[in-house]
Structures are given as structure tokens and as C-alpha cells.
Amino acid sequence: MKIWIATGGTGGHVFPALSVANELARRGHKITISTDGRVMKMVQDGKPKTARVAFVWASGVGAKSKVKQMVALSKIGISAVALILRFLFNRPDRVVAFGGYASVPAVFAAHVWKIPTYLHEQNAAIGRANKFALRWVKTLMTSFETVDGLPKQTKIKVVYTGLPVRSDFINNSNAPLKHENKILVTGGSLGAQILDDIVPIAVSEMKNKKIFVTHQTRPENVEKLQRFYAEHKIHANVLSFIRDMASSIIDADLIIGRSGASTVIELETIGRPAILVPLNINPDQAANAASFEKLGGGFAIAQDKFSAKWLSSTLDELFDNPARLDKMAKKSYVKNLAVEKIADTITQA
């Protein structure tokens, strides 16, 4: 079977696509992956050896400038026409899209030629690009059991598959807590500044002082945070980059961070309690965090309510009750069979 996989834009769209591409190639299918220039190297490095890569011209349409929006739409339109012509002479049996505007041209071209098309949504609220592309697909695969924002009147088949994660997370599924009083803070971006502002103060105000913090932050904040933790006699390791995130999550008794889809699914795969603070301008993150909280794995707290006082008292309560942390860890765990489920859905339909 010839399968066309459409991805691009960010690593959050690319990694799941590559995981599925490798599984489908292992099963003997012929794979072509289309992507834009922003992540071309990532695709080239991670693709199956036998897979081909096709370039699409695309960029996000979310810019405030009307001119930039028109340019972005023009790129998508040109790429769609190019793929329509390409599919005329070399038509795939299936098209699978993993979100982002770089996947829209392939979805539209598949619609023109009536090629069975599958769309994967990584968040618990459907993204703009996927919502736009829904009109041309019959099957939507989801990372979460429920997805906000789907049209009420729709004939689309929705299949809950989960979201692929790296093997180092899969290999440590449902790992028991170590109860070493360790907190992991996953910052590191401009949007995570509030974690740098609140977490160190909250930890310094805890009654329980036997806490070890691993704190990921932006490079320019490393020295300042190191100094703060040292002055308050808090054992902390402040890093600008965590090379082995799976091991860091496994070692932690509690994670504090944003709620991107990959982060939440990684927590669920290993089984770790967390305090999630959704980016306040991102409804996708709010939906992801709410889904995690509903499992019983932790707290989803809005940014405007995330204070040092609240966090300090919450941390004291949790670390004074290890049985509660264990219970949250068990509830957060969700067995991850996403790669197999996605591959099966595509090939067995």
C-alpha cells in the first residue's frame, strides 16, 4: 500500500508522524512524507530509510497582518495545486495528516481524487488547521478520549488512538514513584516565564524543606534562579536544556509545567502526578490540562490563579501525603498503544 503522510510546522506534529511512518514502513508499506522547510531536516533524519520526502510550501495563517495571512494562504493554495497534479500521476492509497497548515495541501489534494484520508488531532481541543481540513476527511484520530470544538453535526468517524511518544517513555510505562521529594519544573520558553516567577518563591515558603528541584528555564534565567535557590538553601539543579526528559520525569514525584499535548501524554504514559498551568492564550493547552485533571492525575490551574501562596500550600499538602501522590500517579497512567492503533486504523479500513 502507498501511504502519504502529511506533517510539518513543529516537532509536535512531526514526531508522531515519523513514529507512524516507521511502523508502517516496518509493515511493508511504501511511505512518502510531505513537510515544509521549517522541519525538513527533522523529517530527513527521522524518516524510514525507504521513505521519500516531498516539500510543501506552507506557513501558519495565524499572523495578525492581513498581508501575511494572504501570503500564507497563497503558499497553501499553490502547494495544494502541485499535489493535485502529483497525485494525478502517482496516486497514494491513503493520506494521513498530522495537523498544522503544512498538512492541508495533501488533505485537499486527496479530497479531489477521493483518496481515503485520515486526520490526527494531538490536542484535547481541535486546532485551527485541522478544523479547517475536517470538511475533507472521513476519519479523525484523537490523542484524548474527548475533543472540544468538533462540529455538532458531523458524519466524521472519530477514533481514539492516543498520541505516539518516544520509546524511552513507552519502556518506562507505569513506573512507580520513588518518593525522593523531587519536583521537576518544565519551563524553558518565553511562555513559561510565570513558572520561573512563582515556583522558586513557593518552594522557599514550603514547610517541608527536604525538597530537590530540577528546574528547566531559559538560558538567560539560569544564573538568577541558581542564586535564588542557593540563597534559600534549596537543593536545586537549574538547566537550560534537559537532554533526557523521560528520565527526568521518571525521577520526579511531581511535575510542574505547561500543558502541551506531548507533555500531557508523556506524563500519562509514565504515570506521573502534575500541576499544569495552561498558556493563557492557548485553548488547546487548557483542554489538555482539563483532560489530565479529569483523570485524577493532578491539578489544572489557570495562570491568573497560579500564585506562590496557593502553590506552596498545595506542595506541602502533597509531599506530606505520599499516599495521595501514589494515588494521583496511578490515576494519571494511560497505556500508550498509539502507534499501533493509528497504523491499524489506516490500513484496516
Residue pairs with C-beta under 8 A, 6 or more apart in sequence:
1 29
1 30
1 93
1 94
1 347
2 29
2 30
2 32
2 90
2 91
2 92
2 93
2 94
3 24
3 29
3 30
3 31
3 32
3 92
3 93
3 94
3 95
3 96
3 346
4 32
4 33
4 34
4 92
4 94
4 95
4 96
4 106
4 110
5 17
5 20
5 21
5 24
5 31
5 32
5 33
5 34
5 95
5 96
5 97
5 98
6 17
6 33
6 34
6 35
6 56
6 95
6 96
6 97
6 98
6 102
6 103
6 105
6 106
6 107
7 13
7 14
7 16
7 17
7 18
7 33
7 34
7 35
7 39
7 43
7 97
7 98
7 99
7 100
7 102
7 103
8 14
8 34
8 35
8 36
8 38
8 39
8 56
8 58
8 100
8 101
8 102
8 103
9 36
9 38
9 39
9 58
9 60
9 99
9 100
9 101
9 102
10 38
10 39
10 100
11 39
11 42
12 122
12 260
12 261
12 262
13 39
13 98
13 99
13 100
13 102
13 103
13 122
14 35
14 39
14 42
14 43
14 46
14 98
15 46
15 164
15 166
15 262
16 98
16 120
16 122
16 163
16 164
16 338
17 33
17 96
17 98
18 33
18 42
18 43
18 46
18 47
19 164
19 165
19 166
19 338
19 339
20 96
20 98
20 164
20 339
20 342
20 343
20 346
21 31
21 33
21 47
21 48
21 51
22 46
22 47
22 48
23 339
23 340
23 342
23 343
24 31
24 343
24 346
24 347
25 31
25 48
25 49
25 50
25 51
26 48
27 343
27 347
29 347
30 50
31 47
31 48
31 50
31 51
31 52
32 51
32 52
32 53
32 54
32 92
33 43
33 47
33 51
33 52
33 53
33 54
34 53
34 54
34 55
34 56
34 83
34 102
34 103
34 105
34 106
35 43
35 53
35 54
35 55
35 56
35 102
36 55
36 56
36 57
36 58
36 59
36 102
37 55
38 59
40 53
40 55
43 53
44 53
47 53
54 86
56 79
56 82
56 83
56 102
56 105
56 106
57 75
57 76
57 78
57 79
58 72
58 75
58 76
58 79
58 101
58 102
58 104
58 105
59 71
59 72
59 75
59 101
60 72
60 100
60 101
61 69
61 72
61 73
61 76
61 101
61 128
61 129
62 128
63 69
63 72
72 101
76 101
76 104
76 105
79 105
80 104
80 105
80 108
80 109
82 105
83 105
83 106
83 108
83 109
84 108
84 109
84 112
84 113
86 109
87 109
87 110
87 112
87 113
87 115
88 113
91 113
91 115
92 110
92 115
93 115
93 116
94 115
94 116
94 117
94 118
94 346
94 347
95 106
95 107
95 109
95 110
95 115
95 116
95 117
95 118
96 117
96 118
96 119
96 120
96 342
96 346
97 103
97 104
97 106
97 107
97 117
97 118
97 119
97 120
97 130
97 133
97 137
98 120
98 122
99 119
99 120
99 121
99 122
99 127
99 129
99 130
100 127
100 129
101 129
103 119
103 129
103 133
104 129
104 132
104 133
107 117
107 119
107 133
107 136
107 137
108 133
108 136
110 116
110 117
110 136
111 117
111 136
111 137
116 138
116 139
116 349
117 136
117 137
117 138
117 139
118 137
118 139
118 140
118 141
118 345
118 346
119 130
119 133
119 134
119 137
119 139
119 140
119 141
120 140
120 141
120 142
120 143
120 161
120 342
121 127
121 130
121 140
121 141
121 142
121 143
121 147
122 143
122 163
122 261
122 262
123 143
123 144
123 147
123 261
123 284
123 285
123 287
123 288
124 143
124 144
124 146
124 147
124 148
124 261
124 284
124 287
124 288
124 290
124 291
125 147
125 148
125 149
125 283
125 284
125 286
125 287
125 288
126 134
126 147
126 148
126 149
126 150
127 284
130 140
131 149
134 140
134 150
134 151
134 154
134 156
137 156
138 155
138 156
138 157
139 156
139 157
139 158
139 159
139 345
139 349
140 147
140 150
140 156
140 157
140 158
140 159
141 159
141 160
141 161
141 341
141 342
141 345
142 158
142 159
142 160
142 161
143 161
143 162
143 163
143 261
143 265
143 338
144 160
144 287
144 288
144 291
145 160
145 291
146 291
147 158
147 287
148 283
148 287
150 156
150 158
159 341
159 345
161 338
161 341
161 342
161 345
162 265
162 334
162 336
162 337
162 338
162 341
163 261
163 262
163 265
163 336
163 338
164 336
164 338
164 339
164 342
165 262
165 265
165 266
165 269
165 336
165 338
166 246
168 244
168 246
168 247
169 246
169 249
169 266
169 269
169 270
169 336
170 269
170 336
172 246
172 250
172 270
173 269
173 270
173 271
173 333
173 335
173 336
174 270
174 271
174 333
174 335
175 250
175 270
175 271
176 329
177 253
177 272
177 322
177 325
177 326
177 329
178 251
178 253
179 253
179 322
179 325
180 212
180 251
180 253
181 208
181 210
181 211
181 212
181 253
181 319
182 211
182 212
182 213
182 214
182 251
182 252
182 253
182 254
183 199
183 203
183 211
183 212
183 213
183 214
183 252
183 253
183 254
183 255
183 256
183 315
184 213
184 214
184 216
184 248
184 249
184 251
184 252
184 254
184 255
184 256
184 257
185 195
185 199
185 213
185 214
185 215
185 216
185 217
185 255
185 256
185 257
186 192
186 195
186 216
186 242
186 245
186 255
186 256
186 257
186 258
186 263
187 193
187 195
187 196
187 215
187 216
187 217
187 218
187 257
188 216
188 217
188 218
188 240
188 241
188 242
189 218
189 258
190 218
191 258
191 279
192 217
192 257
192 258
194 277
194 303
194 306
195 217
195 256
195 257
195 258
195 277
196 215
196 217
196 218
196 221
196 225
198 306
198 307
198 308
198 311
199 213
199 215
199 256
199 311
200 213
200 215
200 225
200 228
200 229
200 232
200 234
201 308
201 312
202 308
202 309
202 311
202 312
202 315
203 211
203 213
203 229
203 232
203 234
203 312
203 315
204 228
204 232
204 234
205 308
205 309
205 312
206 312
206 315
206 316
206 319
207 316
208 315
208 316
208 319
208 320
209 233
209 234
211 234
211 235
211 315
211 319
212 235
212 236
212 237
213 229
213 234
213 235
213 236
213 237
214 236
214 237
214 239
214 242
214 248
214 251
214 252
215 225
215 229
215 236
215 237
215 238
215 239
216 239
216 240
216 241
216 242
217 225
217 238
217 239
217 240
218 240
219 240
222 238
222 239
222 240
225 236
225 238
226 236
226 238
229 235
229 236
229 238
230 236
242 248
245 266
246 266
246 270
249 255
249 266
249 267
249 270
249 272
250 270
250 272
252 272
253 273
253 319
253 325
254 272
254 273
254 274
254 275
254 298
254 315
254 318
254 319
254 325
255 267
255 272
255 273
255 274
255 275
256 274
256 275
256 277
256 311
257 263
257 274
257 275
257 276
257 277
258 276
258 277
258 278
258 279
258 285
259 276
259 277
259 278
259 279
259 285
259 286
259 288
259 289
259 292
259 300
260 284
260 285
260 288
261 284
261 288
264 276
264 288
264 289
264 291
264 292
265 334
265 336
267 274
267 292
267 297
267 332
268 292
268 295
268 297
268 332
268 333
268 334
268 336
269 333
269 334
269 336
270 333
271 329
271 330
271 332
271 333
272 297
272 329
272 332
273 297
273 298
273 318
273 325
273 328
273 329
273 332
274 292
274 297
274 298
274 299
274 332
275 298
275 299
275 301
275 311
275 314
276 288
276 289
276 292
276 293
276 298
276 299
276 300
276 301
277 289
277 301
277 302
277 303
277 306
278 285
278 286
278 288
278 289
278 300
278 302
278 303
279 285
279 303
280 302
280 303
280 304
286 300
286 302
289 300
290 300
292 298
292 300
292 332
293 299
293 300
295 331
295 332
295 334
296 327
296 328
296 331
296 332
297 328
297 329
297 331
297 332
297 333
298 328
298 332
299 314
301 310
317 324
318 324
318 325
319 325
